[in-house]
Every structure is written in C-alpha cells, then in structure tokens.
C-alpha cells in the first residue's frame, strides 16, 4: 500500500496518508488502500485503537484529488460521492476507536475523513475547512451531515456557505477539535490519548460507540434502550469481571493504607 503507511505502537496502530507530494490528496487508490487497511485492522486483535494522520508537515489531507474528477459526468460524480461515503461510513462505524491526528491542513474530503473519526487532535498551526462551495459545489463525503451534528447547524453552515478555513483554536472552541496541541508534540500526545483508551476493554469500547451512534441517529428513546441493553450484554463478561475485581482490590488496598 504505497499510499498508506502503517506503524504499530503497542496496541495502537497509526495509519499515515502517504502522498505528501500531493498534500495527501485522496485519490481513488489511496481511498481503496485506506478501506483495505481498516478491513485488515478489524481482524487484528493486537490493535485496540487506530490513529490516522498525514505524511509530511503541510497537510493531513488537502481533500479529494481534483485531477480525477475533471471529466466527471453528473452520473460519475454521484457514483464517486456514494463510493466515498460508504468508505467513510465504514470508518465511522469501525468497532475500534479512531483518532485523527491532524498535522496539517484538512480541507474538503480531508476534513470529511477526519469527521468520520471518533476524535480529532489538531496541531495548533493548522487550518481546517470545507471550501467546495467556492468551486460551485459542496461537501459530498458526509460533511453536510457530520459537521452539523458535531458543531451545530449554524456554525457548520457558516463554514460551508463561506468556504473559508478556520483556525485550530476556532475548531477547539466550536467542538470540531477535541484537543489542540503543539505541532511538534502532535503524535506523542495523540498516542498518549490513544493508549489511555486502549487499556480499556475492547468489547466495551465497541459497544459504547454503537450505543452513541444509535442515539444520534434514532433519537434518545432508542439510545436509552440501546444503552441498557449494551450494559446488560457486557455485565458478567470476563473483562467486566476482571475490571470490577481490580476496582475492589484497589479500594480495599486504599482502605488498608488509610487505616
């Protein structure tokens, strides 16, 4: 996979978009390789969390590869949007937690890819935006749906209607970024966050993600039902029992030390 590189750090796998000479533009081969990488990681029991970032210092991803779209017919455009949507949907519904480590600009499809991840850690120097409107179009890989759900319709519409990029600090204040960190510490701090997630039980993480999605898509009543069912399904599992026993052991030890 020349367009995707992969590294493992304990139970965290880092996938890197590897087209720095094109600012990691999302070409068809890159998207296909990205989809295949996630499919492989789904079956990888050693990977508990996936981090997605871009090669180089300039871009996480500058968006879709426009050269591929120059001669599209309306039918071609529709098919390409649906194809990309399906890939990003698989990333969003991936059972293991995902974190976008946004090391450089994230524009258009690049930002839409980051939106498909569970969390976003952003270098303090970067800009983010959905500039498609300036090209007579608008986001087509889920941005019109995920961004309003994340930061509210009014803020999302302003970003999409104007097309100008926003700063990392604006993204943090709006809720688009979970954390903004020094650019030189981006990967280290993202890995620290990933490891703090990875130490928890994988089945609980997957169930939690599923329950949250249910509530967002089907409403609170469905979400509460999924929540109760999820807790019930996990109760008594080996991982849940082990975590509970460890909790009581620590509590007992703390009580003995205090006495």
Secondary structure, 3 states (H helix, E strand, C coil): CCCEEEEEECCEEEEEECCHHHCCCECHHHHHHHHHHHHHHHCCCCCCEEEEEECCCCEEECCECHHHHCCCCHHHHHHHHHHHHHHHHHHHCCCCEEEEEECCEEECHHHHHHHHCCEEEEECCCEEECHHHHHCCCCCCCHHHHHHHHHCHHHHHHHHHHCCCEEHHHHHHHCCCCEEECHHHHHHHHHHHHHHHHCCCHHHHHHHHHHHHHHHHHCHHHHHHHHHHHHHHHCCCHHHHHHHHHHHHHHHHHHHHHC
